[in-house]
Amino acid sequence: MTRKALIVIDAQHSFRHSTYWSENDLPAYLEKQQALIDGCVQHGIPVIQVLHVEDQGHFSLASGNVRALSELSINPDVVIHKRYHSAFAGTPLAARLTEMGVTTVIISGIRTEQCCETTIRQASDSGLNVDFVSEATMTFPMTHERSGRVYTAAEIRERTELVLEGRFARIASVAQALEG
């Protein structure tokens, strides 16, 4: 039997203080992220909230910014703090998933190509099935340091889907991730 868990990565207020923060894609992201959270709750799929923490700055616990984006309604079954890109690195996440009997993780959150992608790769390499709900992720434009080319958030999301699909994850919509 497949037992799923939703992992919501770094959907936190800390990002609002980053120089690259943009609200351009925020409404679409929030709509899909909330639909995924609500759907998982309705289907009895546990929700795991992962929050990035650092010792200083806007990602420090002392800053008061290490909390869910205020627009999201989330009441997680488990909260995990991480210090690295992967939600597995240096955290009890793998042990908690094992305790819960989870065989498939649903990945969503912020940033698509960083913490989401890194977590997906580690989950897959650990033997978990992965549904990557890229429509419930958010990222920001990036400039290639050598060429100067600016990659849009949509291009970064598409590239992330390309390198993960069929190798590390199934790219799934909110509805697909909630099926069976």
N, C-alpha and C positions, 0 to 999 in steps of 0.2 A: 504494500500500500504506500502511496506517495503522501508524505506529510510535508506541507509547505509552511514557510514562514516568510513574511515580508520584512525586508531590511531597508529602512529609510535612512540614507546616509547624509549626514551634514546639512540637513535642511534647517539651517540655524541662522539666527540673527547676526552672528559674528560677520558673515559675508557682507552685510550692509555697510560695514566700515572699511571694506577693501577698496583700493583705488580702481579696480576693474569692475566693481559692482554695476550692474545695469538692470533696470526693471523692464526692459523691452520684452523679454520672453516670460516675465514673471506671471502674468495672468494665465497664460496657457499652461505653464508648469503647475501652478497652484491648482488649477481645475483638475488636471490629470492626477496629480499627487493625492489630492483629497479624495477623488473617486477611487483610487487604488486603496487608500487607507480604509475608507468606508466600506468598500467591497470586501476587503479582507476581514474586517470586523464582522460583517454580515455572514460571511462564509466560515467563521470560526478559525480563521488563519491568524496565528499570533503575529503581532506587530513588534518589531525590534527597532528602537530608535538608536542610531549611532551619532554621537556628537564628537567633533574634533576639538581637542584641548591642547593648549600650549601653556608654557609657564608665564609668558608675558603677552601683552597686547590684547587685541579684541577677541582672541580665541582662548584667553585665560579664564578660568572659572571666576576669578576675582572681578573681571570686567562686567559680569552680569549679562554678557551677550551669548553665552553658551546655553542657548535655549531655542526651542522650535521657533520658526518664523511665526509671527503673531497671527498671520492669516490662516495657518493650518490648525485644524482641530485634530489633535493626536493624543491618545491616551495609551501609550505603549505598554506591552506586557513586560518588556525588558528594556533597560537603558544601558548603553555601553559607551564609555568614553575611550577614544583612541588618540594616539599621538602620531601615528604614521598614516600613509595613504590608505593601506588596506585596513578594513574593519577587523581583520583577523590578527594582524601583527601586534603582538604584545597585549592582546585582550582575551577575555574568557569566551568570546563569541563561539568558537568551534565547540568548546565543551558544552555551552548552553544549547546549541543546536543538537548535539548528540543526545543530551538529556531529554530534549523535547521530541526526539525521534524524527527530526527533520531530514528529508532527503532532497528537497527542492527549495532553493531560495529564490525569492523574487527581489530583484535589486532596483532601487530607485533613489533619487536624491540629487545632491549637488556635489561636485562637478562631474559631468558625464565622463570626460576623458581622464580624469585623475582618480579620485577616490572610488567612484563607481567602477570604472574599468579595472583598477588594481584589485579591488575586492572580488570582482567577477573572476578574474584570472586565478586568484588564490582559491576561491570556492571550487571552481572547476578542477583545478589541480589536486584538490583535497577529496575529490570523488563526489561532490554534490552536483545535482542538476541545477542549472541556472536559467531563470527567465529574466531577461533584461528588458525592462519596460522603459525604453529610451524616451518615450513620450512623457514619462513622469520623471525626467531628469532635466537639469538645467546646467548650462555652462555659459561662458562669456567669450567674446571675440579674443583672438590671440594673434600677435604679430610674430612671424618667423624671424628670428634674430639675424640670420644670414641673408635671406632674400628680401626681407622687408615686407613680404606679402602678409596681408591681414586675412586671417581665416575667420569666417563668421561662425557663430554658435551652431547654425544649421550644418555647415560644412564639417565642423568638429564632431557633431553628433553622427552625421552620416559616415565619417571615417571610423568612428568608434564602432558603429554597427558592423561595418565592413570587416574589421579585423577580429571581431568577436563572434559573429554569426557562424554557427555550425562548427566552430572550433572550441569555444569556451562557453557559449550561451545560445539559447534560442531567443531571438528578438521577438518580443510579444507586446501586444497592445494590453491595455488595462483589462479588457474583456477576456482576452486569451489567457492572461496570467491567472484569472480567477476561475477558469474552467477546471472541472474535475481535478 
